[in-house]
Amino acid sequence: MKTSITVAQLADLQASGKTMTILDVRRKEDFDKAPQTFAGAPWKNPAEVDQWAQSLPAQQEVIIYCVRGGSVSQSVQHRLAEQGCSVRYVEGGLEALNKTV
């Protein structure tokens, strides 16, 4: 499975009705500056990924995003995948998501 997803692919996935979990994994400072999330996605502190990873639904794909789809979401994606989670990060992050709204 590819580790990332484009905004267009995410839109197609949402339109298909497939159940998924979308999470905002921006750094706390970034979230505090702009607490609005995409599609009401809950914020999860990326520094605490090991604490909240086990609470994710085992049978659902997880889509995560940070500000730009860089090191934060990629490191969280890698960590969740190591724990057996089906997870992809959004290429371009919240900035790309906001351009489609």
N, CA, C and O atoms as CSV, one atom per row, in Angstrom:
chain,resi,resn,atom,element,x,y,z
A,1,MET,N,N,0.850,-1.185,0.000
A,1,MET,CA,C,0.000,0.000,0.000
A,1,MET,C,C,0.890,1.241,0.000
A,1,MET,O,O,1.913,1.293,0.684
A,2,LYS,N,N,0.489,2.210,-0.761
A,2,LYS,CA,C,1.195,3.476,-0.805
A,2,LYS,C,C,1.043,4.193,0.534
A,2,LYS,O,O,0.023,4.048,1.207
A,3,THR,N,N,2.056,4.965,0.916
A,3,THR,CA,C,2.030,5.627,2.221
A,3,THR,C,C,1.327,6.979,2.199
A,3,THR,O,O,1.072,7.558,3.255
A,4,SER,N,N,1.009,7.493,1.008
A,4,SER,CA,C,0.363,8.801,0.923
A,4,SER,C,C,-0.882,8.730,0.044
A,4,SER,O,O,-1.112,7.756,-0.673
A,5,ILE,N,N,-1.671,9.790,0.125
A,5,ILE,CA,C,-2.883,9.907,-0.667
A,5,ILE,C,C,-2.992,11.363,-1.116
A,5,ILE,O,O,-2.687,12.276,-0.348
A,6,THR,N,N,-3.420,11.578,-2.337
A,6,THR,CA,C,-3.617,12.943,-2.809
A,6,THR,C,C,-4.972,13.450,-2.338
A,6,THR,O,O,-5.826,12.672,-1.912
A,7,VAL,N,N,-5.156,14.752,-2.419
A,7,VAL,CA,C,-6.448,15.338,-2.052
A,7,VAL,C,C,-7.548,14.785,-2.958
A,7,VAL,O,O,-8.647,14.490,-2.489
A,8,ALA,N,N,-7.260,14.643,-4.245
A,8,ALA,CA,C,-8.249,14.105,-5.185
A,8,ALA,C,C,-8.607,12.660,-4.846
A,8,ALA,O,O,-9.777,12.281,-4.906
A,9,GLN,N,N,-7.620,11.863,-4.496
A,9,GLN,CA,C,-7.882,10.474,-4.115
A,9,GLN,C,C,-8.709,10.406,-2.833
A,9,GLN,O,O,-9.593,9.559,-2.704
A,10,LEU,N,N,-8.422,11.297,-1.891
A,10,LEU,CA,C,-9.205,11.341,-0.650
A,10,LEU,C,C,-10.647,11.716,-0.950
A,10,LEU,O,O,-11.569,11.129,-0.384
A,11,ALA,N,N,-10.854,12.687,-1.834
A,11,ALA,CA,C,-12.214,13.083,-2.206
A,11,ALA,C,C,-12.963,11.897,-2.827
A,11,ALA,O,O,-14.137,11.682,-2.529
A,12,ASP,N,N,-12.287,11.133,-3.685
A,12,ASP,CA,C,-12.903,9.958,-4.303
A,12,ASP,C,C,-13.250,8.911,-3.241
A,12,ASP,O,O,-14.314,8.295,-3.283
A,13,LEU,N,N,-12.346,8.727,-2.305
A,13,LEU,CA,C,-12.569,7.756,-1.231
A,13,LEU,C,C,-13.769,8.158,-0.389
A,13,LEU,O,O,-14.597,7.316,-0.044
A,14,GLN,N,N,-13.866,9.441,-0.057
A,14,GLN,CA,C,-15.006,9.929,0.717
A,14,GLN,C,C,-16.300,9.775,-0.067
A,14,GLN,O,O,-17.324,9.385,0.495
A,15,ALA,N,N,-16.264,10.079,-1.360
A,15,ALA,CA,C,-17.460,9.976,-2.200
A,15,ALA,C,C,-17.936,8.530,-2.341
A,15,ALA,O,O,-19.121,8.278,-2.556
A,16,SER,N,N,-17.007,7.590,-2.220
A,16,SER,CA,C,-17.370,6.176,-2.357
A,16,SER,C,C,-18.146,5.664,-1.148
A,16,SER,O,O,-18.759,4.598,-1.198
A,17,GLY,N,N,-18.115,6.439,-0.059
A,17,GLY,CA,C,-18.819,6.028,1.147
A,17,GLY,C,C,-18.025,5.085,2.033
A,17,GLY,O,O,-18.538,4.599,3.041
A,18,LYS,N,N,-16.784,4.825,1.668
A,18,LYS,CA,C,-15.957,3.932,2.473
A,18,LYS,C,C,-15.732,4.548,3.851
A,18,LYS,O,O,-15.456,5.742,3.971
A,19,THR,N,N,-15.849,3.736,4.868
A,19,THR,CA,C,-15.634,4.203,6.231
A,19,THR,C,C,-14.135,4.336,6.474
A,19,THR,O,O,-13.356,3.428,6.186
A,20,MET,N,N,-13.755,5.486,7.007
A,20,MET,CA,C,-12.346,5.737,7.315
A,20,MET,C,C,-12.272,6.675,8.501
A,20,MET,O,O,-13.268,7.281,8.894
A,21,THR,N,N,-11.101,6.786,9.058
A,21,THR,CA,C,-10.845,7.718,10.140
A,21,THR,C,C,-9.866,8.759,9.632
A,21,THR,O,O,-8.791,8.413,9.143
A,22,ILE,N,N,-10.227,10.033,9.742
A,22,ILE,CA,C,-9.337,11.122,9.352
A,22,ILE,C,C,-8.878,11.817,10.624
A,22,ILE,O,O,-9.692,12.184,11.471
A,23,LEU,N,N,-7.566,11.995,10.751
A,23,LEU,CA,C,-6.990,12.615,11.942
A,23,LEU,C,C,-6.087,13.782,11.585
A,23,LEU,O,O,-5.336,13.730,10.610
A,24,ASP,N,N,-6.170,14.814,12.374
A,24,ASP,CA,C,-5.289,15.975,12.281
A,24,ASP,C,C,-4.115,15.697,13.212
A,24,ASP,O,O,-4.303,15.552,14.420
A,25,VAL,N,N,-2.905,15.623,12.660
A,25,VAL,CA,C,-1.729,15.339,13.479
A,25,VAL,C,C,-0.709,16.485,13.423
A,25,VAL,O,O,0.500,16.269,13.503
A,26,ARG,N,N,-1.232,17.703,13.282
A,26,ARG,CA,C,-0.325,18.852,13.307
A,26,ARG,C,C,0.327,18.976,14.681
A,26,ARG,O,O,-0.226,18.544,15.693
A,27,ARG,N,N,1.507,19.574,14.692
A,27,ARG,CA,C,2.151,19.860,15.982
A,27,ARG,C,C,1.216,20.715,16.827
A,27,ARG,O,O,0.405,21.473,16.297
A,28,LYS,N,N,1.334,20.588,18.137
A,28,LYS,CA,C,0.458,21.319,19.052
A,28,LYS,C,C,0.493,22.824,18.785
A,28,LYS,O,O,-0.550,23.478,18.798
A,29,GLU,N,N,1.675,23.375,18.544
A,29,GLU,CA,C,1.788,24.817,18.285
A,29,GLU,C,C,0.999,25.225,17.040
A,29,GLU,O,O,0.348,26.269,17.022
A,30,ASP,N,N,1.065,24.390,16.002
A,30,ASP,CA,C,0.340,24.688,14.767
A,30,ASP,C,C,-1.168,24.580,14.978
A,30,ASP,O,O,-1.934,25.405,14.481
A,31,PHE,N,N,-1.583,23.558,15.715
A,31,PHE,CA,C,-3.006,23.394,15.996
A,31,PHE,C,C,-3.525,24.547,16.853
A,31,PHE,O,O,-4.614,25.065,16.606
A,32,ASP,N,N,-2.753,24.945,17.853
A,32,ASP,CA,C,-3.169,26.037,18.735
A,32,ASP,C,C,-3.336,27.353,17.963
A,32,ASP,O,O,-4.206,28.157,18.295
A,33,LYS,N,N,-2.514,27.574,16.943
A,33,LYS,CA,C,-2.603,28.798,16.128
A,33,LYS,C,C,-3.851,28.795,15.250
A,33,LYS,O,O,-4.443,29.849,15.014
A,34,ALA,N,N,-4.250,27.640,14.772
A,34,ALA,CA,C,-5.394,27.516,13.871
A,34,ALA,C,C,-6.113,26.202,14.171
A,34,ALA,O,O,-5.868,25.199,13.500
A,35,PRO,N,N,-7.002,26.194,15.177
A,35,PRO,CA,C,-7.609,24.937,15.620
A,35,PRO,C,C,-8.699,24.354,14.705
A,35,PRO,O,O,-9.249,23.295,15.009
A,36,GLN,N,N,-9.014,25.023,13.603
A,36,GLN,CA,C,-9.996,24.453,12.687
A,36,GLN,C,C,-9.382,23.214,12.025
A,36,GLN,O,O,-8.211,23.213,11.643
A,37,THR,N,N,-10.191,22.170,11.899
A,37,THR,CA,C,-9.707,20.941,11.283
A,37,THR,C,C,-10.472,20.659,10.002
A,37,THR,O,O,-11.534,21.235,9.766
A,38,PHE,N,N,-9.936,19.780,9.182
A,38,PHE,CA,C,-10.589,19.384,7.945
A,38,PHE,C,C,-11.666,18.356,8.261
A,38,PHE,O,O,-11.397,17.354,8.923
A,39,ALA,N,N,-12.879,18.602,7.791
A,39,ALA,CA,C,-14.002,17.666,7.933
A,39,ALA,C,C,-14.244,17.257,9.386
A,39,ALA,O,O,-14.697,16.143,9.651
A,40,GLY,N,N,-13.942,18.156,10.325
A,40,GLY,CA,C,-14.177,17.854,11.731
A,40,GLY,C,C,-13.265,16.791,12.303
A,40,GLY,O,O,-13.587,16.173,13.317
A,41,ALA,N,N,-12.126,16.573,11.660
A,41,ALA,CA,C,-11.195,15.537,12.107
A,41,ALA,C,C,-10.678,15.847,13.509
A,41,ALA,O,O,-10.285,16.981,13.784
A,42,PRO,N,N,-10.675,14.871,14.384
A,42,PRO,CA,C,-10.123,15.108,15.716
A,42,PRO,C,C,-8.610,15.334,15.639
A,42,PRO,O,O,-7.921,14.738,14.811
A,43,TRP,N,N,-8.113,16.201,16.514
A,43,TRP,CA,C,-6.679,16.449,16.591
A,43,TRP,C,C,-6.045,15.435,17.529
A,43,TRP,O,O,-6.566,15.153,18.608
A,44,LYS,N,N,-4.926,14.900,17.104
A,44,LYS,CA,C,-4.132,13.983,17.923
A,44,LYS,C,C,-2.708,14.522,17.976
A,44,LYS,O,O,-2.116,14.838,16.944
A,45,ASN,N,N,-2.172,14.625,19.168
A,45,ASN,CA,C,-0.824,15.141,19.344
A,45,ASN,C,C,0.181,14.152,18.752
A,45,ASN,O,O,0.269,13.018,19.222
A,46,PRO,N,N,0.938,14.559,17.732
A,46,PRO,CA,C,1.889,13.631,17.117
A,46,PRO,C,C,3.000,13.195,18.069
A,46,PRO,O,O,3.591,12.131,17.890
A,47,ALA,N,N,3.282,14.016,19.076
A,47,ALA,CA,C,4.313,13.658,20.052
A,47,ALA,C,C,3.855,12.528,20.973
A,47,ALA,O,O,4.669,11.935,21.681
A,48,GLU,N,N,2.551,12.227,20.964
A,48,GLU,CA,C,1.999,11.191,21.838
A,48,GLU,C,C,1.395,10.032,21.045
A,48,GLU,O,O,0.491,9.349,21.528
A,49,VAL,N,N,1.890,9.815,19.845
A,49,VAL,CA,C,1.309,8.806,18.956
A,49,VAL,C,C,1.230,7.431,19.606
A,49,VAL,O,O,0.255,6.711,19.393
A,50,ASP,N,N,2.219,7.055,20.382
A,50,ASP,CA,C,2.189,5.733,21.014
A,50,ASP,C,C,1.077,5.609,22.048
A,50,ASP,O,O,0.602,4.504,22.309
A,51,GLN,N,N,0.653,6.730,22.642
A,51,GLN,CA,C,-0.419,6.693,23.632
A,51,GLN,C,C,-1.794,6.536,22.979
A,51,GLN,O,O,-2.657,5.858,23.537
A,52,TRP,N,N,-2.017,7.142,21.816
A,52,TRP,CA,C,-3.353,7.085,21.215
A,52,TRP,C,C,-3.485,6.089,20.064
A,52,TRP,O,O,-4.598,5.830,19.606
A,53,ALA,N,N,-2.399,5.540,19.600
A,53,ALA,CA,C,-2.443,4.629,18.444
A,53,ALA,C,C,-3.352,3.421,18.685
A,53,ALA,O,O,-4.065,2.991,17.778
A,54,GLN,N,N,-3.329,2.884,19.883
A,54,GLN,CA,C,-4.116,1.679,20.178
A,54,GLN,C,C,-5.622,1.929,20.182
A,54,GLN,O,O,-6.407,0.982,20.127
A,55,SER,N,N,-6.029,3.193,20.248
A,55,SER,CA,C,-7.462,3.505,20.265
A,55,SER,C,C,-8.066,3.610,18.867
A,55,SER,O,O,-9.271,3.811,18.723
A,56,LEU,N,N,-7.235,3.475,17.843
A,56,LEU,CA,C,-7.746,3.588,16.469
A,56,LEU,C,C,-8.494,2.328,16.064
A,56,LEU,O,O,-8.135,1.226,16.478
A,57,PRO,N,N,-9.547,2.492,15.245
A,57,PRO,CA,C,-10.304,1.313,14.802
A,57,PRO,C,C,-9.429,0.401,13.944
A,57,PRO,O,O,-8.820,0.851,12.974
A,58,ALA,N,N,-9.370,-0.849,14.295
A,58,ALA,CA,C,-8.476,-1.801,13.634
A,58,ALA,C,C,-8.867,-2.096,12.183
A,58,ALA,O,O,-7.996,-2.382,11.361
A,59,GLN,N,N,-10.134,-2.034,11.862
A,59,GLN,CA,C,-10.589,-2.436,10.537
A,59,GLN,C,C,-10.794,-1.262,9.575
A,59,GLN,O,O,-11.277,-1.462,8.460
A,60,GLN,N,N,-10.440,-0.057,9.985
A,60,GLN,CA,C,-10.626,1.111,9.122
A,60,GLN,C,C,-9.296,1.677,8.678
A,60,GLN,O,O,-8.311,1.654,9.416
A,61,GLU,N,N,-9.287,2.178,7.474
A,61,GLU,CA,C,-8.105,2.909,7.030
A,61,GLU,C,C,-8.069,4.241,7.765
A,61,GLU,O,O,-9.106,4.858,8.011
A,62,VAL,N,N,-6.877,4.670,8.107
A,62,VAL,CA,C,-6.680,5.938,8.789
A,62,VAL,C,C,-5.968,6.884,7.835
A,62,VAL,O,O,-4.950,6.532,7.240
A,63,ILE,N,N,-6.511,8.087,7.694
A,63,ILE,CA,C,-5.912,9.129,6.872
A,63,ILE,C,C,-5.484,10.239,7.816
A,63,ILE,O,O,-6.289,10.727,8.609
A,64,ILE,N,N,-4.226,10.638,7.738
A,64,ILE,CA,C,-3.722,11.681,8.628
A,64,ILE,C,C,-3.206,12.858,7.805
A,64,ILE,O,O,-2.816,12.713,6.647
A,65,TYR,N,N,-3.216,14.016,8.437
A,65,TYR,CA,C,-2.621,15.181,7.779
A,65,TYR,C,C,-1.974,16.081,8.812
A,65,TYR,O,O,-2.378,16.124,9.974
A,66,CYS,N,N,-0.954,16.803,8.355
A,66,CYS,CA,C,-0.329,17.847,9.171
A,66,CYS,C,C,-0.449,19.141,8.361
A,66,CYS,O,O,-1.362,19.260,7.544
A,67,VAL,N,N,0.425,20.089,8.560
A,67,VAL,CA,C,0.311,21.363,7.851
A,67,VAL,C,C,0.576,21.195,6.360
A,67,VAL,O,O,-0.222,21.635,5.533
A,68,ARG,N,N,1.699,20.557,6.012
A,68,ARG,CA,C,2.097,20.455,4.603
A,68,ARG,C,C,2.338,19.033,4.102
A,68,ARG,O,O,2.790,18.853,2.971
A,69,GLY,N,N,2.050,18.034,4.907
A,69,GLY,CA,C,2.286,16.652,4.473
A,69,GLY,C,C,3.753,16.272,4.523
A,69,GLY,O,O,4.202,15.390,3.791
A,70,GLY,N,N,4.488,16.935,5.381
A,70,GLY,CA,C,5.923,16.700,5.476
A,70,GLY,C,C,6.303,15.751,6.593
A,70,GLY,O,O,5.675,14.713,6.798
A,71,SER,N,N,7.339,16.133,7.303
A,71,SER,CA,C,7.948,15.229,8.278
A,71,SER,C,C,7.017,14.805,9.405
A,71,SER,O,O,7.122,13.681,9.895
A,72,VAL,N,N,6.115,15.674,9.824
A,72,VAL,CA,C,5.232,15.313,10.938
A,72,VAL,C,C,4.307,14.168,10.534
A,72,VAL,O,O,4.300,13.119,11.178
A,73,SER,N,N,3.534,14.362,9.480
A,73,SER,CA,C,2.591,13.303,9.097
A,73,SER,C,C,3.328,12.059,8.598
A,73,SER,O,O,2.860,10.939,8.802
A,74,GLN,N,N,4.462,12.247,7.955
A,74,GLN,CA,C,5.208,11.080,7.486
A,74,GLN,C,C,5.759,10.258,8.643
A,74,GLN,O,O,5.757,9.028,8.582
A,75,SER,N,N,6.230,10.919,9.696
A,75,SER,CA,C,6.745,10.167,10.842
A,75,SER,C,C,5.603,9.480,11.601
A,75,SER,O,O,5.766,8.357,12.077
A,76,VAL,N,N,4.455,10.144,11.714
A,76,VAL,CA,C,3.302,9.519,12.374
A,76,VAL,C,C,2.805,8.350,11.527
A,76,VAL,O,O,2.474,7.294,12.066
A,77,GLN,N,N,2.749,8.528,10.215
A,77,GLN,CA,C,2.331,7.443,9.328
A,77,GLN,C,C,3.232,6.232,9.514
A,77,GLN,O,O,2.755,5.103,9.630
A,78,HIS,N,N,4.522,6.472,9.541
A,78,HIS,CA,C,5.490,5.384,9.701
A,78,HIS,C,C,5.285,4.667,11.045
A,78,HIS,O,O,5.301,3.438,11.109
A,79,ARG,N,N,5.098,5.432,12.092
A,79,ARG,CA,C,4.925,4.849,13.428
A,79,ARG,C,C,3.643,4.022,13.514
A,79,ARG,O,O,3.645,2.927,14.077
A,80,LEU,N,N,2.551,4.545,12.955
A,80,LEU,CA,C,1.287,3.801,12.970
A,80,LEU,C,C,1.379,2.541,12.115
A,80,LEU,O,O,0.853,1.495,12.493
A,81,ALA,N,N,2.036,2.634,10.977
A,81,ALA,CA,C,2.199,1.461,10.112
A,81,ALA,C,C,3.013,0.378,10.822
A,81,ALA,O,O,2.726,-0.810,10.676
A,82,GLU,N,N,4.014,0.780,11.580
A,82,GLU,CA,C,4.802,-0.192,12.355
A,82,GLU,C,C,3.933,-0.946,13.347
A,82,GLU,O,O,4.230,-2.087,13.699
A,83,GLN,N,N,2.869,-0.314,13.794
A,83,GLN,CA,C,1.965,-0.930,14.766
A,83,GLN,C,C,0.817,-1.683,14.079
A,83,GLN,O,O,-0.126,-2.124,14.737
A,84,GLY,N,N,0.906,-1.823,12.763
A,84,GLY,CA,C,-0.076,-2.610,12.030
A,84,GLY,C,C,-1.277,-1.847,11.513
A,84,GLY,O,O,-2.231,-2.457,11.031
A,85,CYS,N,N,-1.252,-0.541,11.601
A,85,CYS,CA,C,-2.371,0.284,11.155
A,85,CYS,C,C,-2.303,0.502,9.639
A,85,CYS,O,O,-1.225,0.718,9.086
A,86,SER,N,N,-3.445,0.446,8.982
A,86,SER,CA,C,-3.547,0.805,7.570
A,86,SER,C,C,-3.695,2.325,7.518
A,86,SER,O,O,-4.770,2.854,7.800
A,87,VAL,N,N,-2.620,3.025,7.159
A,87,VAL,CA,C,-2.598,4.482,7.295
A,87,VAL,C,C,-1.867,5.139,6.121
A,87,VAL,O,O,-0.852,4.645,5.631
A,88,ARG,N,N,-2.424,6.266,5.695
A,88,ARG,CA,C,-1.780,7.097,4.672
A,88,ARG,C,C,-1.847,8.547,5.116
A,88,ARG,O,O,-2.754,8.939,5.850
A,89,TYR,N,N,-0.891,9.337,4.670
A,89,TYR,CA,C,-0.900,10.771,4.955
A,89,TYR,C,C,-1.297,11.534,3.697
A,89,TYR,O,O,-1.070,11.065,2.582
A,90,VAL,N,N,-1.887,12.705,3.880
A,90,VAL,CA,C,-2.345,13.531,2.766
A,90,VAL,C,C,-1.165,14.331,2.220
A,90,VAL,O,O,-0.523,15.093,2.943
A,91,GLU,N,N,-0.893,14.143,0.929
A,91,GLU,CA,C,0.156,14.907,0.266
A,91,GLU,C,C,-0.232,16.386,0.258
A,91,GLU,O,O,-1.325,16.743,-0.183
A,92,GLY,N,N,0.652,17.232,0.738
A,92,GLY,CA,C,0.361,18.660,0.801
A,92,GLY,C,C,-0.339,19.090,2.078
A,92,GLY,O,O,-0.480,20.285,2.339
A,93,GLY,N,N,-0.778,18.124,2.877
A,93,GLY,CA,C,-1.370,18.388,4.187
A,93,GLY,C,C,-2.583,19.295,4.162
A,93,GLY,O,O,-3.317,19.351,3.176
A,94,LEU,N,N,-2.782,20.006,5.264
A,94,LEU,CA,C,-3.947,20.879,5.437
A,94,LEU,C,C,-3.948,21.996,4.398
A,94,LEU,O,O,-5.011,22.433,3.957
A,95,GLU,N,N,-2.764,22.458,4.006
A,95,GLU,CA,C,-2.715,23.512,2.981
A,95,GLU,C,C,-3.364,23.027,1.695
A,95,GLU,O,O,-4.131,23.771,1.084
A,96,ALA,N,N,-3.085,21.816,1.268
A,96,ALA,CA,C,-3.689,21.269,0.051
A,96,ALA,C,C,-5.174,21.017,0.246
A,96,ALA,O,O,-5.968,21.271,-0.660
A,97,LEU,N,N,-5.560,20.519,1.419
A,97,LEU,CA,C,-6.975,20.279,1.704
A,97,LEU,C,C,-7.783,21.583,1.656
A,97,LEU,O,O,-8.889,21.611,1.117
A,98,ASN,N,N,-7.232,22.645,2.214
A,98,ASN,CA,C,-7.929,23.930,2.243
A,98,ASN,C,C,-8.095,24.540,0.860
A,98,ASN,O,O,-9.009,25.336,0.647
A,99,LYS,N,N,-7.239,24.188,-0.074
A,99,LYS,CA,C,-7.353,24.714,-1.433
A,99,LYS,C,C,-8.526,24.103,-2.174
A,99,LYS,O,O,-8.983,24.658,-3.173
A,100,THR,N,N,-9.023,22.960,-1.697
A,100,THR,CA,C,-10.126,22.288,-2.383
A,100,THR,C,C,-11.483,22.686,-1.825
A,100,THR,O,O,-12.517,22.388,-2.424
A,101,VAL,N,N,-11.483,23.347,-0.698
A,101,VAL,CA,C,-12.757,23.696,-0.031
A,101,VAL,C,C,-13.334,24.954,-0.610
A,101,VAL,O,O,-14.397,25.401,-0.178
